[in-house]
Amino acid sequence: MCTKPGTNKSNLTSSYQTIIKHVCDNRKRVVMGEKGPCAISTNVSKPEKHGSGKSAVVDYLLTTSFDGGSESLVRRSFDDFEWIQRRLVKERMGIIVPILSNKKPAKIKDQFFEPFINLRQENMDRFLQRVIHHPELVDAPCLLAFFTANPTDWIGAKENSANDKDALLKENTTNENGEDDFGNGLDTIHIDAHAAMHTPDPKEKKNVMRRWFSEKRTQWALKNENLALEETPAETKKFADVKTYASHLEVCVRILSEDYKEILSSNAVLAEKTGTMGASFAQLWGEHELSSTNSSNIYQNLGKVWANVSERIKNHVSFGERYFQNPIDDLVMDVLALQDALACRKEAVYAYTKLSKQGQNINKQLDKIRMAGNMVSQQDKYYKLETELRHCDNKIAESRNHSDLVTTRLERDIERFRVEWHERMRHVLEVFHKQQVEYLQSQVNEFSSVLPALSSLDSTRSDLTEKLPEPEQLGINMSIGSSGTKVSVGLVGASDSSPPPAAEIPVKLDGDASPNLQAISLNSSFSSDDGFDAAPAMGGESTVSDETDTSSQPIVKSV
């Protein structure tokens, strides 16, 4: 008897523990050939590329530990993982088999780039973890070959499985006692594998539209043949409610997934912009005009703070992808797996319903012959119909057996799904929100560290503490008299040792001026820093006086 390996029971509710114990205690191993051990841990690592061009393939090292203490090392490709997922669906019809994420790269050549290879490695590892911790999948016969077979045996096992209907019959049919084992009664069980075990390939259900058409095909077939599924009203209501429950889960979790992808994209842009701002602050610290001020250190600190914030946002994005986005995508896949299991069960019930309808039609024909009273003339036809009815009754019994098993498995697994799915969601949210609090708190601490320095910021130039000399002023002395205009230029307040002003240059006025004409003396000055300072224009005082002698003194002075 196998027990559920690697389960941390402290993280599971008591109801989930009860379900696991019940399943493990009442489960009997069904394997092809010798019974093998159950896997308790797996690890996917060390990807390697083989070949080139279109024949190139990447395989991964699969390390598996078993409950007997043994360990195996094999290499498997992504196609092998897809095959084992499809095989599990066929061997364990009615069980909610995890779906392997099949994300494709944007370009074909990108499938050999390291980021995409690592992404697939993580997806495959998470897929196997869910498989080996599923109480109804851990002992599936196909897993032992997947974990232990050498390359040659593994290729042969996959090729032989295409025609291995007997093994599928054993895995999906119950004995007379209704238990999930077979014993010596296996030889009497023969069902229509194509009709009763038809399972749509997951590749055919890549989106909601295809899933919708898959369900509609069954509905249209029932309507055209005027059939009603052979199930009790309680079963009809129960599985209709589960279908609604799964649809609501899918909508809600898809919204979570898509919205968080947008948040991650925005945070990636935010990380880039904060890094640019940090570089700008660092550049301000290095500018010449600020490098010698008392505030230079604050710009340097701001540059470091914003650079740290940028790096922390990048780490937060990586954490969100690994511990929130990927687990949420897995939860979406599990909801899709539940919907696939519901469709699988409906296909099984439909196959049983169709066979029952055929049996009813044969019985009607036999009754018609009996009622006609001409048994002798239609003896051959009657015998043929009786033989056909016996054969149909056997198929009906086997199909009902298969349908009941699939229904029982699904009912049992739905209870496990409800508890485990919400427990996983709770764990994902707990881990993510704890990290979110730490992330936001670190951002608060980072920005708070610069507030004291900013509040006491002093932008005074540290190299300008000494008093600087007054700017030099240039004075212009201009006098207008009967003999002409005289102009002199010199520094205002210059010492006596200053060179003498330029010689006065007389300027003749146009025309003859009267000797008694009054002369006007205008004196102004401007600073080398402030520019020309004309007194009347600047609101200063101006004076007009008579020329009394050859020398003139400034009458207006502006500094």
PyMOL commands that set and color helices and strands:
alter all, ss='L'
color gray80, all
select helices_A, chain A and resi 9-11+14-26+53-55+78-91+108-112+114-132+141-148+151-161+165-171+183-188+193-196+202-204+208-224+233-286+288-291+296-372+379-448+451-455+535-538
alter helices_A, ss='H'
color red, helices_A
select strands_A, chain A and resi 39-50+57-66+71-77+473-481+484-491+520-527
alter strands_A, ss='S'
color yellow, strands_A
deselect
rebuild
show_as cartoon
